[in-house]
Amino acid sequence: MPSRATKIVVTLGPASSDPAMLEKMIAAGVNVVRMNFSHGKAEDHIKTAALVREAAQRVGREVAIMADLQGPKIRVGKFADGKVQLIPGEKFILDASCTEPGDIKGVGLDYKELPRDLKAGDVLLLNDGLIVLTVDAVRGEEIHTRVKVGGELSNNKGINKQGGGLTAPALTSKDMDDIKTAMSFQADYVAVSFPKNATDMEMARQLCNVAAAPYKHKPGLIAKIERAEAIPNLDEILRVSDGIMVARGDLAIEVGNAVVPALQKRMIKMARAADKLVITATQMMESMILNPVPTRAEVSDVANAVLDGTDAVMLSAETAVGRYPLETVEEMAKICVEAEKAEYRELEADFTGKTFGRIDQSIAMGALFTAHHLGAKAIVALTDSGSTPLWMSRHDIRVPIYALTPRLATQRKMALYRNVRPLLMDTSVDRDSALAQAEDHLLRRLIVQSGDVYAITCGEPMGAPGGTNMLKICRVA
C-alpha cells in the first residue's frame, strides 16, 4: 500500500460490522473507526469496540475509535401512516404538546422547546433541507407553518432553523450516559455534536475526564461544527478542543450550501494554525452507497480537502449501510495518495515571522526544517504524549513522520494525525539504546537503508512528558 499522509475515518454500521469485513477495511487503510451513538444500545457499542480492537490486532495495525455523540434530537414525531406528502402552499402544524401520531395537518415534536425558539417569519428546514416550512405564527405549543417546498415527510426526520438560533443544549442526558459507555472501552476520541461555544466543549471535557478517570484515560475531543452559532466562536472552540469536524450536512442546512466550501477551507486553515486536528466529513463519496465507483465531483471533493491540509476525510453512510464499504475505502485511499503528490508550497513560508516559546516546539520545527533541506528519508519522534509529532504534522512536508511511543493510548490517538505513522516501542531505556532501537525499527520496515539520512527527536531524561529537547541527524551505516 503506497504511503499516505491523509487519514481515513469510517463509520461502522450493518454493512461494516462483520469481523471479516472490518479486517479487510483496516488492511485497506482505515485509520479511525467512528461509532455513531445515535443508533444502538450501550452493550452494542461495547461489543463493537471489542470487535474493532480484535480486528486491528489480527491485521497488525492499531486504529483509533471515535465515539460520536448524538446531541440534541430536534425532530418531528411519528405519523399514523409512517409518512405524509406535504403540498406547497398548504398549512402544517408542529405541535410540542401532541402525543398522538401525526397526519397531513400536523405532527408532534421530540424537542418540546421549539415553540420558544421561533417567531413568525422564521424558516424551518426538514429532512436535510428537502422540505421548507415558513412559520406563520406561534400559538402556545403550536407552530403554525405554511409549506414552501413540499415532499414526503416521514417519521422522526430532523428539523433545522435557517440561520441557526435553536437553544437546545449540546449535551443531553443520553450523551452523558453515552460518554460513560465510551470511556468504559477507552474510546480514543469523543465527537461532540452541535456545540455552540467553548463552554459546551469544556463541559464535555469535564464529563469525559470524570468518566475516564477510573481507567487512567484521557480521550481527545472533536467539536463537530454544524451550527451557524459556532462559526463566530471558532477560535474559542478550537482553543478548548483537540480538533474540529467540518460537519457539512447540518452546517449547510443552517448557513446555505453555497457558503460551505469557503468555510471548509477556512476551518482547515484555522485548525492547522492552532495546532489542532481537522476532519472533513459528509457526502464525500455519497454515490458509492449504491455504486461501485465514485463520481468525478466526489473525487475532486476528497482531493480538494487533502490539498487544503485536512488530517482526515470521513465516510458515513458509505461504509455504515452502503453496498461497497471496502471498495469505498480503497477508492478514497487512492484519491488521497494522488492528491498528496501535488506540489507543496515552500516549507520556509511556515516559519516566517514565527517564534517558538517552548523548547520541545522549537525542536519539532528544527527537525522539519533540517529534514526538508537534507532530503531525509524519515523523521522519527520518540514521544510519550504525542505533542511533538502533532506540531510537526501541522506543516506540509513530504518526509514521513514516525512517532515511536511506549503508550498504546498515544499510539491510537496519533492514528488521526496527518503524515504521522505511530508505532509502539519501549522508550524507557537509556538514550543510546532507544536511538539504536528506533533505527532498527526503520530498517526492519525498509523505511531506510544504508546511506540514508533521517532526523530523530527525543527528550533527556527519557520518558519525561513534554521533555523533547534533542534533535539528532543520523546516517545509516
QUIWOPE-V397798 format. One record per helix or strand of 2 or more residues. SS is the DSSP state (helix for helix, strand for strand). FROM is the first residue (numbers start at 1). TO is the last residue. Records with the same first field share a line. If there is no record, write none. Layout:
SS->FROM-TO, FROM-TO
This chain:
strand->7-11, 32-36, 64-68, 75-76, 83-86, 91-95, 102-103, 106-109, 123-126, 131-139, 142-149, 151-154, 158-161, 189-192, 220-225, 243-247, 277-281, 312-315, 378-382, 400-405, 420-424, 453-459, 468-475
helix->19-28, 42-59, 114-117, 173-184, 198-215, 228-231, 234-240, 248-255, 257-273, 286-289, 296-308, 317-320, 325-340, 347-350, 359-374, 387-393, 408-416, 431-444
